[in-house]
Amino acid sequence: MAIPATASAPEAEIVRRLRAVGCVFAEDEARLLLEAAADHDDHGELEHLVARRVAGEPLEQVLGWAEFAGLRIRVLPGVFVPRRRTEFLATEAARLVARSALAVDGSPAGVPLVVDLCCGAGAIGAAIADAAGPDRIELVAADLDPVAVHAARSNLEALGARVFEGDLFDALPADLRGRIDVLAVNAPYVPSDAIAMMPPEARDHERRMALDGGGDGLDVHRRVAASARSWLAPGGALLIETSEAQAPVAAAFFAEGGLIARVVRDDEADATVVIGAAPHRSLA
């Protein structure tokens, strides 16, 4: 049943349609869709948005934004939707950013250089910048997906960030080598054979390159860990999200790359992050 082309279609009917296709939080989603249609002030917009959601498109792509660390992050169709578990990575990165801004005696040490690599829509960089405060970091982001780069620029350039398109470190300006204080990476880590078992919202509506981590899920992690030390400042830190089972393997890559590795875990968020430090700074 199509929703009538009016500005105030019955919320109950939207909830019914969403429940019929398995939306667990149908009431919340219906309210968000109604608000989004009202923002457009277009009588046909509500039916269009609901039809996209009923067809299986992620709510965040339908709305055009995702909530992450208390921020609204713009997302575009096909772009990886930032996950709530990744807020743990952003929090850990922000903590290390705050530390790198201080000298040993506690005095200011300058503006930390932060890189959000495999940035997607730029959610991690935006969250770090928000935690650090205006003009307290130099922020750079990069991704291989041109659509993600477009979304990231819309989220980050207003914060003074530079956003580049390209493959991992190849995307970064050469003058960043040896200067990065915090390198935050949310690389794909789903094994190729497991992609088919992912929820259709992700499998069918997000770029394969943002999901597929190769045979064991850690292909990109290997590449990042192998090159990171030459890009990090002394005492700089690399942070990468993994699954709990993958973390010891990823930590071994870090060690092979000359970094001092440790694993941190947030059980409530089901989030695991491997942190590697370039020598000359404790991560205790």
C-alpha positions as CSV (number, residue, x, y, z in Angstrom):
1,M,0.0,0.0,0.0
2,A,1.5,3.3,-1.0
3,I,1.5,6.2,1.4
4,P,-0.8,9.1,0.3
5,A,1.2,12.0,-1.1
6,T,0.4,14.3,1.9
7,A,2.6,16.1,4.3
8,S,1.3,14.1,7.3
9,A,0.9,10.4,6.3
10,P,-0.2,8.2,9.2
11,E,2.8,7.1,11.3
12,A,1.1,3.8,12.1
13,E,1.0,2.8,8.5
14,I,4.7,3.5,8.1
15,V,5.4,1.5,11.2
16,R,3.3,-1.4,9.7
17,R,5.3,-1.4,6.5
18,L,8.6,-1.3,8.2
19,R,7.7,-4.1,10.6
20,A,6.6,-6.2,7.7
21,V,10.1,-6.2,6.3
22,G,11.7,-6.9,9.6
23,C,12.7,-3.5,10.9
24,V,13.2,-4.0,14.6
25,F,13.0,-0.3,15.6
26,A,10.1,0.5,13.3
27,E,8.7,3.2,15.5
28,D,11.9,5.1,15.8
29,E,12.6,4.7,12.1
30,A,9.1,6.0,11.1
31,R,9.7,9.1,13.2
32,L,13.0,9.8,11.5
33,L,11.6,9.3,8.1
34,L,8.7,11.6,8.8
35,E,11.2,14.3,10.0
36,A,13.3,13.8,6.9
37,A,10.3,14.2,4.6
38,A,9.2,17.3,6.5
39,D,12.7,18.8,6.1
40,H,12.3,18.4,2.3
41,D,8.8,20.0,2.4
42,D,7.9,17.7,-0.5
43,H,4.6,15.8,-0.5
44,G,6.0,12.9,-2.5
45,E,9.3,12.7,-0.5
46,L,7.9,10.6,2.4
47,E,6.7,7.8,0.1
48,H,10.1,7.8,-1.7
49,L,12.0,7.5,1.5
50,V,9.9,4.8,3.0
51,A,10.0,2.8,-0.3
52,R,13.8,3.0,-0.2
53,R,13.9,1.7,3.3
54,V,11.3,-1.0,2.7
55,A,13.5,-2.2,-0.3
56,G,16.3,-2.8,2.2
57,E,18.5,0.3,1.8
58,P,20.2,1.2,5.1
59,L,18.3,3.8,7.1
60,E,21.3,6.0,7.3
61,Q,21.7,6.1,3.5
62,V,18.0,6.9,3.2
63,L,18.2,9.7,5.7
64,G,21.5,11.0,4.3
65,W,23.2,10.9,7.7
66,A,24.3,8.6,10.5
67,E,24.7,9.3,14.2
68,F,28.3,8.7,15.4
69,A,29.8,9.8,18.7
70,G,27.0,12.3,19.1
71,L,27.5,13.8,15.7
72,R,25.5,13.7,12.5
73,I,27.8,12.3,9.8
74,R,26.7,12.8,6.2
75,V,26.5,9.5,4.2
76,L,25.8,8.9,0.6
77,P,24.2,5.9,-1.2
78,G,26.8,3.1,-1.4
79,V,29.1,4.6,1.2
80,F,30.0,2.5,4.3
81,V,27.8,3.4,7.2
82,P,29.8,4.2,10.4
83,R,29.2,1.5,13.1
84,R,28.5,2.4,16.7
85,R,31.3,-0.1,17.8
86,T,33.8,2.1,15.9
87,E,33.1,4.9,18.4
88,F,35.5,2.9,20.7
89,L,38.3,3.4,18.1
90,A,37.5,7.1,17.9
91,T,37.6,7.4,21.7
92,E,40.9,5.6,22.0
93,A,42.4,7.8,19.2
94,A,41.1,11.0,20.8
95,R,42.8,10.0,24.1
96,L,46.1,9.5,22.4
97,V,45.7,12.8,20.5
98,A,45.2,14.6,23.8
99,R,48.3,13.0,25.1
100,S,50.4,13.8,22.1
101,A,49.5,17.4,22.5
102,L,51.5,17.6,25.7
103,A,55.2,17.5,26.4
104,V,56.7,15.3,29.1
105,D,56.4,18.1,31.6
106,G,52.7,18.6,30.7
107,S,53.2,21.8,28.7
108,P,51.7,22.2,25.2
109,A,53.8,20.3,22.6
110,G,52.2,21.7,19.5
111,V,49.3,20.7,17.2
112,P,49.1,16.9,16.7
113,L,48.8,15.6,13.2
114,V,46.0,13.1,12.9
115,V,45.2,10.9,9.9
116,D,41.9,9.1,9.3
117,L,42.9,6.4,6.8
118,C,40.2,4.3,5.0
119,C,38.1,7.2,6.2
120,G,34.8,6.3,4.6
121,A,32.5,9.3,5.3
122,G,35.1,10.7,7.8
123,A,33.3,9.8,11.0
124,I,36.4,8.9,13.0
125,G,38.2,12.1,12.0
126,A,35.1,14.2,12.8
127,A,34.8,12.5,16.2
128,I,38.5,13.1,17.0
129,A,38.2,16.7,16.0
130,D,35.1,17.2,18.1
131,A,36.8,15.7,21.1
132,A,40.0,17.7,20.6
133,G,38.2,21.1,20.1
134,P,38.5,23.6,17.2
135,D,41.9,24.1,15.7
136,R,43.5,21.7,18.1
137,I,44.6,19.2,15.5
138,E,45.8,19.0,12.0
139,L,43.5,16.5,10.3
140,V,44.0,14.6,7.1
141,A,41.8,11.8,5.7
142,A,41.9,9.5,2.8
143,D,39.9,6.7,1.1
144,L,40.1,4.8,-2.1
145,D,36.4,5.2,-2.9
146,P,35.6,8.5,-4.7
147,V,32.1,8.6,-3.4
148,A,33.3,8.1,0.2
149,V,35.9,10.9,-0.4
150,H,33.0,13.2,-1.5
151,A,31.1,12.4,1.7
152,A,34.2,12.8,3.8
153,R,34.9,16.2,2.3
154,S,31.4,17.4,3.2
155,N,31.9,16.3,6.8
156,L,35.6,17.3,7.3
157,E,36.5,20.3,5.2
158,A,34.6,22.6,7.4
159,L,36.8,21.5,10.2
160,G,39.9,22.5,8.3
161,A,40.8,19.0,7.2
162,R,42.3,17.9,3.9
163,V,40.8,14.8,2.3
164,F,42.5,12.8,-0.4
165,E,41.5,10.0,-2.7
166,G,43.9,7.1,-3.2
167,D,45.1,3.7,-2.0
168,L,46.3,3.9,1.7
169,F,49.5,5.8,2.1
170,D,49.8,6.5,-1.6
171,A,47.0,9.0,-1.1
172,L,48.9,11.0,1.4
173,P,51.2,14.0,0.7
174,A,54.9,12.9,1.0
175,D,55.6,15.7,3.6
176,L,53.4,13.8,6.2
177,R,56.0,10.9,6.3
178,G,57.5,10.6,9.8
179,R,55.1,13.3,11.2
180,I,51.8,11.5,12.0
181,D,51.0,11.5,15.7
182,V,47.8,9.4,15.5
183,L,46.9,7.2,12.6
184,A,43.3,5.9,12.9
185,V,42.3,3.2,10.5
186,N,39.0,1.4,10.1
187,A,40.0,-0.9,7.3
188,P,37.7,-3.7,6.0
189,Y,38.2,-6.9,8.0
190,V,35.4,-9.3,6.9
191,P,36.9,-12.4,5.3
192,S,35.8,-12.7,1.7
193,D,33.9,-16.0,2.3
194,A,31.9,-14.3,5.0
195,I,30.6,-11.4,3.0
196,A,27.6,-13.5,1.8
197,M,26.6,-14.0,5.5
198,M,26.5,-10.3,6.3
199,P,23.1,-8.5,6.7
200,P,21.7,-7.5,3.3
201,E,21.8,-3.8,4.3
202,A,25.6,-4.0,4.3
203,R,26.2,-6.7,1.7
204,D,23.9,-5.2,-1.0
205,H,24.2,-1.5,-0.3
206,E,27.8,-0.7,0.8
207,R,30.9,-0.9,-1.4
208,R,32.5,-4.3,-1.5
209,M,35.9,-2.6,-1.0
210,A,34.7,-1.2,2.4
211,L,33.8,-4.7,3.6
212,D,36.0,-7.3,2.1
213,G,39.3,-7.9,3.9
214,G,40.5,-10.8,1.8
215,G,41.0,-14.5,2.8
216,D,41.4,-14.0,6.5
217,G,40.0,-10.5,6.6
218,L,43.3,-8.9,7.3
219,D,44.8,-8.1,3.9
220,V,44.6,-4.3,4.4
221,H,45.8,-4.6,8.0
222,R,49.0,-6.3,6.8
223,R,49.7,-3.5,4.3
224,V,49.0,-0.8,6.8
225,A,51.2,-2.4,9.5
226,A,54.0,-3.0,7.1
227,S,54.3,0.7,6.2
228,A,53.0,2.6,9.2
229,R,56.2,3.1,11.1
230,S,57.8,5.2,8.4
231,W,54.8,7.5,8.5
232,L,54.5,7.8,12.3
233,A,56.3,10.4,14.3
234,P,58.5,9.1,17.2
235,G,56.0,7.9,19.7
236,G,53.1,8.1,17.3
237,A,50.3,5.6,17.4
238,L,48.5,3.4,14.8
239,L,45.0,2.2,15.8
240,I,43.0,-0.4,13.7
241,E,39.7,-2.0,14.5
242,T,39.5,-5.8,14.2
243,S,37.4,-8.6,15.5
244,E,38.4,-10.1,18.9
245,A,39.6,-13.3,17.2
246,Q,41.7,-11.4,14.6
247,A,43.4,-9.1,17.1
248,P,46.4,-11.3,18.1
249,V,47.2,-11.9,14.4
250,A,47.0,-8.2,13.6
251,A,49.1,-7.4,16.7
252,A,51.8,-9.7,15.3
253,F,51.8,-7.7,12.0
254,F,52.3,-4.5,14.1
255,A,55.3,-6.1,15.8
256,E,56.8,-7.2,12.5
257,G,56.4,-3.6,11.3
258,G,58.5,-2.3,14.3
259,L,55.6,-1.2,16.5
260,I,54.9,-1.9,20.1
261,A,51.5,-3.5,20.0
262,R,48.7,-4.0,22.4
263,V,45.0,-4.9,22.2
264,V,42.2,-3.0,23.9
265,R,38.6,-4.2,24.1
266,D,35.1,-2.8,25.0
267,D,32.9,-5.8,25.7
268,E,29.7,-3.8,25.9
269,A,30.3,-2.3,22.4
270,D,31.7,-5.6,21.1
271,A,34.7,-3.5,19.9
272,T,38.3,-4.5,19.6
273,V,41.2,-2.2,18.6
274,V,44.8,-3.0,18.1
275,I,47.2,-0.1,19.0
276,G,50.8,0.1,17.9
277,A,53.3,2.7,19.0
278,A,56.4,3.8,17.3
279,P,59.2,3.7,19.8
280,H,59.9,6.5,22.3
281,R,56.5,6.8,23.9
282,S,54.7,4.7,26.5
283,L,51.1,3.6,25.8
284,A,50.4,2.6,29.5
